[in-house]
Amino acid sequence: MKIKNLIVLLSVFMLTQSCDYFSNPNDKMVKILEARKKMYNLKDNPFATKAEVAYYDSIIKSSDEGFFKLTNELNKGNALLKLGKEAEAVEILESAISRMRKIDGRENPQSLKFLAIAYMRLGEKQNCVNYHNPESCIMPIQKNGIHTIRQGSQKAIEIYSRLLEMNPDDYESRWLLNIAYMTIGAYPSEIPRQWLIPNLNKDNSEYTIKPFVDVASNAGIKSRNMSGGVIVDDFNNDNYLDIITSDWSLDGAMHYYQNDKKGKYADYSKISEIGRFKGGLNMIQADYDNDGDTDIFVLRGAWMRKYGRQPNSLLRNNGDGTFTDVTIKSGLYSEFPTQAGTWNDFNNDGYLDLFIGNESSENESYPCELYMNNQDGTFTNVAKAAKCDVISYIKGVTSGDYDNDGDIDLFLSGMNKRKILLKNTGIKKGIPQFADATDQAGLAGINVMTFPTWFWDYDNDGWQDIFVCGYQFNGSIAGEIAMEVLKIPNESSKMYLYHNNHDGTFSDVSKESGLNKTVFAMGSNFGDIDNDGFLDMYLGTGNPDYKSLTPNKLFRNMGNGKFADVTVSGRVGNLQKGHGVAFNDLDNDGDSDIFIEVGGAYLGDSFNNSLYLNPGQNNNRWIKLQLEGTNSNRSAIGTRVKVSFREKGVSRSVYRIVNSGGSFGASALRMEIGVGQAAIIDQIEITWPKNQQRKVFKNVQPNQYLKITEGQNNFSKVNIKRTVFSTAGVTAPVCM
């Protein structure tokens, strides 16, 4: 095995060095990824399920009948389930459990749990996947989401009922029993009273919103994928928002969906060459070379430890509908496992730099990287000189100026239980200098594993606050979600909201805000769904375990420091695994819609992505701003925006900073700002990041899309038409 790995490493080295070997510059990275795939598919890799099945097959064939052989049949059944071969998995699990029972006359709870979830997955495949529709897997499951082929759920109900008779405190089985009943339209009426988890069909807040509807399939987004990232932005400069998705598997291709301006997305993956690139759990966008075209950075290798030694990719937008991999040429080639990165101008020179948070563990050390832009299309890693070469298991990074001193700071979230706030103390010979301000800022108490994070001004006081979501559980995600609903104390991590005290410190306001709840978020982002000027958030939930069937969550910012769970009324509580999230007005009607990349870590957990169309929550007004830097970076990332107006006789301001939002999923860099009932916007104040120069525009009409260029005294109006996405009918998905 060591010789094989050495050969693959040598071939990768030769590929990276031979710049003129390929006629198409993209061939080089494609070949490197193919070489990495060969290393990835090894039997001791928990995500290489084909190799896992082959391994258990070899053991079973050479073993005599007995518990050793039967245990490996159970393992093979679970591996088949990961591959999406549910019927085969059920068959082998049933057989092994039956033969085990004959040997010792007992039922093993763990074996029964394997079989129960296999039946639930079979039901999901036969209904939600094979006959996907906008109601599929939306909790509470109702209408067209109810299974027509019911055998899978009915068998799961039988098994979970037996498990609960064995152990009434098995909250995981209780949760999944309730979900199984729901899939056949029998929740709550037919659930035995002692096993009922009440009120899953309504929000736990008194506030409701109008329901969103999933129009992804009707809009032409029909591919089915595993977990991955998403970017929503305008990649062809026609002022209409396009969508790019990734798939973390080195078998899973990226997709580029271009907006046709008529309510459809055309698949330009092949034409653009985007579809040639595989892998990438997350992506982030920026115009790194200031040429006016938005480029893409793909982050690879997350969660895979030593098998995550996969290169990231910088895909340069050529401005003609195609993309070219310039990773090696730009100096960004590295092979550390990651999914966390952020673009920003850390040394205020007018060019965007790139920070990457890597995943180190007990036996593997991969320091974080900070690539400074050399202003010629290349980058230099200065993380050590900048004192930000942190070694930790980083799962989320966010950048912003938390102390309003004009320098961009960093916040790092991860699995090591200690979060890190890095304060930018100034520039020395063109390199930013960072100091660990975690303790000083009062953030040292977040001693749990965390995942997504971001800076945002949730209360519109002009100072950046911090959101970070826990990802630590003891036992089972589904079980702890059930305990949360049943108000049974549990030790799972929560959501954490830290309010900026304007003095370099933060206060934990999670409880006061109503966010100290168990969620287990992965892909997440924020935006304003009702144009009231306060930022809301949507969180994708779960983990690779098939039993982690928990709804993605939507929280509305009530504007008084509190958040309300509006998942059920909003009809966005998909039970499938939620990854990259973007908030943007995709149909140009003035309110923000939500796109989420859906699918799990295994091939058998592939699912359809969702584009949740906002029906319009009210008649609140809005302003859209496309900012373009000239002295500052062209993408205008880091630019401060303050919109002031009067609403119902009261003066108020909304504060925003140009970025793509949260740490897992990328919204467009254009600003979409709600202004409530304002009849006129008194002023829009822009503070450009390079030199903190301010520009003020007064008496602006709302409900407009404006382009503002740094250094110009006037703005221009962008005319775009509203597009209509069909909400009628059921469109079957295209298989992988």
N, C-alpha and C positions, 0 to 999 in steps of 0.2 A: 504493500500500500504506500509506503514511503517513497519507493522508486516511482510509482505512478504519479504521486503528487509532485515529485520533483520534475518529472517530464512535463506535466501541465504547467507548472510555474515557469519552466524554461521557455515553453512555447508562448506563454503570455508575455514574458520579457522580450522575446524576439519580436512579437507583434507590436509591442509598445515602442521599440527602437527603430523598426523599419518603416519610416515615414512615407517612403515612396513606393511601398509594395503594392498598394491598392489604388486602382484607378478612381474608385469612388471613395472619398474620405470617410464615409460612414462605415465602410466595410471593416475598418480596423477595430472599432469598438464592438461591432456585431460579432466579430471573430473572438475577441477577448471574452465577451459574455458567454459565447458558446463554450469556450475553454473552461470558464468558471462553472458552467452548468455540469460539466463532467465531474468536477471535484465535488459538487453539491450533492449529486445523486449517490450517496453512500449509505449503507445500511444503519450506521450509528447516528445518522442525521434524523432527528424526530420529524422533520418535514419532508423527507424523501420517502413518500409512502409506497411507491412502486418497489423500491429496494426493500422496504420493510415487509411487504407481502411476500416477496421472493425469499427473504430470510426465514420467515416463519414457515413457509412451505417446505423449505429444506429440512427444518427441524422436525416437522410433522411427519414427513415421509420416512425419516430415519428412526422414528420413535415407536415403541410398543404402546398398546392401549393402556392408558392410566392417566393419573392426574397431570403428569408432566406434558403429555401429548395434548390433553384436553385444554390445559391452560394456554398452550400455544395456539390452539384452535380459536380460543377466545381472543387472543392477541391478533390473530389473523383476521378475525371478524371485525375487530375495531379498525384495523388497517384498511380493510376493504371499504368500511364506512367512510374513512377519510378520502378514499379514491372516488367516492360517489357511487359505489356498487352496493346500494342498500339492500336489494333483494338477496344478493349473495351473502351479505353480512348477516341478515336475519336467519337465513337457512343454516349457516355454519354455527351461529350462536345458539339457535334452538337445539341443534343436534348435540353440541358440546354440553349444554346445560342439562339436557335430558339424560345423557350418559353419565354425567357427574352425579345426578340425583340417584341413579340406579346403584352407583358405587357406595355412597355413604348415606342415602336416604334423606338428605337435607338440601335446602335451597340456599345458595350463597347470595346475599344481598348485592354484592358488587357485580356478580355475573348478571343478575336480574336487571341491574341498572344499565349494563351494556346493552341488553336486549331491548329494554324499554325505549332507550334513546334511538336505537336502530329503527324501531317501529315508528317513532315520531318522525325521524328523518325520511323514512319511506313515505309517510303521509305527506310531508312537505314536498318531496320530489314529485309525487303523483299529482299534487294539486297546485301548490304555490309556484313551483318551478316550471313544470311541464305545461301548465295552463295559467301562466302568470297574468294578473290583471291589477289595476290600481289599488284594489283592496287587499291583495295578497299579503298575509303576515302583518297587517296593521292591527295593533292592539288598541281597543278590544276588537277581536276578529268578528266581523259581521258581514251581512249582505253577500257580495260575490267572493268574499274572503273565506267563507265557510266551506269546508272540504266537501266535495261531492263523492270522492272515493274515500270512505271512512275507515277502512280496515286498519290502517296504520295507527290512527289515533285511538280507535276502540281497543286494539290489543295493548297499546301503551297504557290506557286507563286501567285495564285489568291488572297489569303488572305493577303499576304505581300504587294501586289500591292494596295489593298484597304487601308491598314494601312498607306502606304506612301501617298496616296491621302488625308487621314485625317491629316497626319502630315509629311510633306516633310523632316523635321529634325530628323526623327526617324532613326538614323544611325544603330541601332541594326537590325531593319527590312530590311534596305537597304543591310546590309552585308549578312543576311540570304537569301534574295531574290537572290543575286548574286550567292551564293553557290547553292541554289535550281536550278537555271538555269544551273549551271555548271554540276550538277548531271545528267541532261538529254541531255548534249552535246550542249547546246544552249548559252554558254558563249563564247565570248561577243556579238555574232551576233544578238541575239534575245532580248536582254535586252533593254527596253526603255532608250533612251540616258540620260534622266534626272536622272535615278536610277543606271546607270552603275558605278561600281567601277573599273577603268581601271587597266591593267597591273598585274592582279592577276595570270596570266599565265607566268610570268617571274620574275627573281630575281631583286631586286632593286639595285644590284651592277653590275658592268661590268665584274665580274669574274664568271666563270662557272667551274663546275667539272663534271666528268663522273657520271652517275646515279648509285645509289645503287639499289639492288633488294631485296625484302622481301622473304626470303627462310624459314621462321619459320615453316610453315605447311609442306613443303616438307622435312624438317629436322626432323620432328616428334614432333614438339612443337605445339600441336593442341588444348590444353585446352583453354577455354574462361573464363576470370576472371574479377573481379572488380579491382579497384585500388589496387596497392601493390608495393612491392619492388622486387629487383633482385640482386643476387650475381652471378658473373661469376668467377670461380676459379677451381683449380684442387683439388677435394675433395677425390679422391681415389689414389692420388700420382702416376698416370701413365703418367704424363706430358701433358695430353690433358685436355682442359678446359671444365668443366661441368657448368650447369646452375641451379640455385635454384630460384624459384619465391614464392611470398606470395600473399595473398588476404586479404584485411583489414577486411572483414566481418567475424564474428564468425561463419558463415556458410561456409566460403570459405577456402579451404585447401591449404597448401603449396604444391609445386611440386619440385621434384628433377629429373632433366634430366641429365643422364650420357652419356658422349661422347663415341660412340661405335667405334671411329677412322675410320669409313667408310662413313662419311657424314650423319650420323643419330644420334639422341639423343633418348636413351631408357628411358622410364618412370620408374624410380626406387623409386617412391614416397612411394609405399606400402612396398617394401622390406626394404628400409632404415628406415622406420617408420616416415619419414619426413611428409608424407601425413596425418598423424593422427592429426597434429597440425593446428589449425585454427587461423585466424586473423593475424595482423601484416602489417602495412602500409610500414614499412621499415625494412631492415636487414643489418647487418654489420658483416664481418668475420675477424677472427684472430686465431692464435694458442695460446690461452690464457695460456695453461699449458706446453708449450714448448715440446710437445711429438712428433712433426713432422706431426700432422694431423690438418687440418684447421677446426675450429669450427665456430658456427653460433650464433649470438645474434639477437633475434627477438624483435622489438619494437612495442608496441601495444597501442591503445586507442586514437590515434591522432584525433583531431578535435571534439571529442565526449564529452568533458567537463566531467560532472559528470558520464556519461555513459562510459567514457574512463578509469574507474577504473579497468583496465584489467592488469594482470601480464605480464611483459616481460618474455622472455625465453632464457636461455643459453642452447644450444644444443651441447653436447660434441660429437665430431667425434671419434667413437670407433676404427677407422682404419680397420674395417672389412666390410664396406659398410653400417653400421647402425649408428644411432645417439641416444643419451640418454639425456633426459632433466635433467639437474643438477642445475636448478635455485635455488631451496630451499637449497640444499646441499652446493652450492657455496656461499650463502649469498647474492645473487643478487635479491632475491624476493622483488618486490615492485609493487604498483598498481597505479602509477601516469600516466596520459595520456601523451603519447609521440610518436614521430617518429624520434627523433634526438639523435644520439649518435656517439661517436668516440673512437676507441682504440688507445692508445699510451702509451709510457713509460714515465709517467710524473715525476717520481722520479729517473730515470736513474739507476734502479737496475737490469735491464735485463729481467724484466717481464712486460707484458702489463697490463695497467690499463684501466678503462672504465669510460668515462664521459657521462652522460645522461642529455640532456636538456628537461625539462618538461614544460607542457602547463598550466600555471596559468592564471586565468581570474579574473574578478571583485569579484566574490563570491567564488572562489576556489583557494587555495594557495598550490602549489606543487613545492617545491624548487628543483633546479638542484642537481644531485647526482654525486659524484666522488668516485668510488670504486677502492681502492688500492689493488693490487694483493699481497696476503699473501705468495705466492710462494709454496702453498700446495694445490692448487685447490680451495681456498676460497678467498673472497674479503671482505673488510671493507669500509663502506661509511665514508669518511673523509671530505665531502664537506664543512661542517661548519668550521672545523679546517684549511682547505686549503683556506678559504675565497672565495669559488666559488659556494656557495649555493644560486645562483641567483633565484629570484622569478620573472618570466616574462612569456609571452606566446611564448616560444621558438619553432621555426619551422625548424631551421637548425643550426648545430654546425660543426665546423672544427677545427682541431688542427695542429699546425706547429710551427716551430721556426722562427718567423718573424724577430727577431733582431739578429739572428746568434750567440747567446750566449751559445748554447748547451742545453738550457732548452725549453721544449715544452709549447707553449702558446695556448690560445683558442680564437675563435671568434664566437659570438652568434648572430643569426639572428632571427627575429620574428615579431609578430603582434603588439607589443607595441610601434612601431615607433622609438625606440632607440636601436641601435645595441651596442654590448658590446665587447670590446677587453680586454681580461684578460691576463696580462703579468705574466709569471712565474718568480718570483724574486729569486728563489732558494729553496733548500730543507731544512726543519727543522724537525729533528727527523723522517726522512723517509717520510715526508709529504710535497708536493710542496706548496709553498705560492704564491697566486695570488693577483695581484693588478689591479684595473680598470684603464686601460691606454687609454680609448676611447678618452677622450678630448685631452690628451697629444699627441696622435697619429694623431689628426686632423680628426677623424671619427665621431664626434658628429653631423655632418650635415646630416646624413642619417636619416632624421626624417619622414620616410614613412614605411608602413608595408612591410616586406620583407620575403622571403621564402628560396630558395636554396642558398647555399654559399660554398665557398672553398678557401683555400690557394693554389696558384700555381705561378710558375715563367713563366709568359706568354711571357716575353721579353728576357729570358736567360741571366740575369745579375747576377745570383747567390743569389738573394734575393726574398723572398716569397711575392707576391702581393695578393690582395683580390678581389674576385668577389662575388657580392651579387645581387640577382634579386628582384625587387619590385613586390609586390602582392596587390597593393592598387588601387582600381578603384572607380569611382563615377558614379553609375548607372549600366552599363552593359559592360562586357568584350568585347562582340562582337561589341557593338557600338563604344567603344573607339579604338578597332583595326581598324574599318572602318575609323574613323576620322584620325588615324595615317596614313593610306594609302592615304587618300584624302588630307593629309597635313593641316588638320583643327586643330587648337590648342585645347589641352585637358589637363586635370589635372591628368591623370593616372600616376602611377609610371613607372620607366624605369629600364633598367639594369644599374648596377653601377660597374665600374672598378676602383680600387684604387692601384696606383703604389707606390711601396715601395721606399722611398727616402734614404734608407741606414742609417738613423739616428734616427730610432724609429718613424718616421712620414710617412704618406701616402698622396698622391695627387690624387684628383679625375680627372681621364683622360677619363671618359666615353664619353664625346663629341668628344675629339680628336681621340679616338679609333673607333668611329662610332657605339658605343654600347648604346647610349642614346635613345633607342627605346622601345616601349611598347611591352612586350612579355607575361607577367603573367605566369612565369615558375613554375613548380612543380618539378617532377623528372628531374634531369639534371646531366651531367657529362662532363668530358673533355678527350681528347686523340688526337693523331696526325694522321689524316686520310691520309696524303700524304707523310709522312716520311721526311718532310723538317726540322724537329727538333723543330717546333713551335706548341704549343698546341692549338687545335681547341675545339669547344664545341657544344653539342647537348642538346637542352632544350625541355622538354615535357611541354605542355601548357594546360590551361583550369581551370575550377573549377566545382563543382558539378552541376551547372545549365546546363540543356540540351542545352540552347541557346548559350553556350560558345563554339561554333564550330570554333576554331582557330588552325591554323597549328602548329605542333611542328617545331622547328627551328634549323637549322644547320649553324654555323658561322665558317668560315675559318680564321685562324690567318695568316695575310699576311706577318708577319715577320718584319714589319716596324712600329709596334705600332698600326696598324689598323686591323679591322676585316671586312670580307665581308660576307653578307648573301648569302648562296649558297643552300638554302632549295629547291627551285624549280628545279634547274638543278640536284641536288643530289637525287630528288624523295624521300624525307624522310619527307615531310610535312603532316603527318597524321593528319586529323581533329579530331580524337578521343582523349580522354583525355590521356595525357602522364605522366607516373609515373616513377618508378625506371629505371635508364639508366646505361649501362656499355659499355665501349670501350675496345675491345680486338680482337686480331687476332684469330678468332674461327676456321678458315680453314687452319691456319698455312702456308699462302702464303706470309707472311711478312708485310701485311698492316692491319690496325685496322678496324674491323667491328663494328657495333653498335647494341646492344640489348636494346629494350625498352619494359617495362611492360605497356600495354595499357588497359584502362578501367576506368570507373568512379565510383562514390561513391554509386550508386544505382544498384540494381540487373539488372534493365532494361538497364543499361549502360555498361554491360559486353561486352568485345571485345577481339579479338585475339591479342596476343603479336606479336611483329615484330623482326625479326633478319635481319637487313639490311646488306647484303653482299657487301663489298667494291670490285669493279671491278679492282682496281689498278689504281691509278691516274697518275702514271709515273713510271720511273725506278729508283727512289731514293732507297738508301740502308738503312739498319737498323741493330740494334743489340738488342737481347732479353737477359735479365738477370734475373736469378732466384737466389736471395740472401738468404742465410741462416745464421742466427746469432747463435753464440755459447756462447760468453760472453754477447752479446746483445740479445734481444728477438729473438726467433727462426724465427718469421715471417719477421724479419728485418724491421718492420715498423719504420719510422723515419730515416732510413739510407739515407745519401746523395750520389748522383751519379753525377759525372761530366764526360762527354764524350767530348774529344777534338779531332779535326781533321781539315784538310784543304779541302776546297771546292772551286774549280776554283781559286786556288792560294791564297785564303784568309783563315786565321786561325780563327776558331770559336769554341765555346763550347756550349753544351746543358746540362742543369741542371735539375735533377729530384730528387724527394724524394719518397721513398717507402710508398704508402698508397693506399686506394681503390678509391680515387678521391673525388667527390663531396659529398654533405650531403644527397642526396636522390638517391640511386643507388650505387652499389659497383662493380668496376672493379677488375680484378685479381691483386694480389699483385706482380706478376712478372712484370718486367719493359719491355716496348716495346718502343724503342727509335729510332727515325729517325735520319739519319746522312747525308741526302741529297745525293750529288754525291761523297762523300768521297771514295777514292780507298782504304784507310787504316785508321784505327782509331789510332791516335797517342798515346792516352792513355785513360784509364778508371780509374778514381780516386773514390775510395769508402771510405766514412767516416762513420764508424760504430757508432751508437748513444750512447752506454753506456759510453764509455770513450773518444769519439771523435778520436779514432784511425784511421789512414789513411792507405790505401793500394792502390798501383798504379800498373796497368797492362799496358804494352806498346806494340805498334805495333800489334794491334788486327785486324784480318780480319773482315769486316762487313758481314751481312747476315748470322749470326750464332746465335744459342741459347746456352747460357753459364750458368753454375751453378758456383757460387762463394760462398765459405764458409768462414766465419770469422775465421781468424787465419791461413788460408792455403795460401801458396805462389803461388799456381797454380790454374787455373780454369779447369773445365771439360766441354766438349761439350755434349749437350743433343741432341740426334737424334730423331726427330719426323717427321712423314710423313705428307705431305699435304693431306687434306681431301677435297673431292669434294661434295658440296651441290647442289642438283638438282635445277635448275631454271625453269624447264619445267612444263607445265600443271597447273591445278587448283585443289587444294586439299580442299575438304569441311572440315569445322571445326567440332570438337566434342563438342556437347552441354554440358553445365554444369550439 
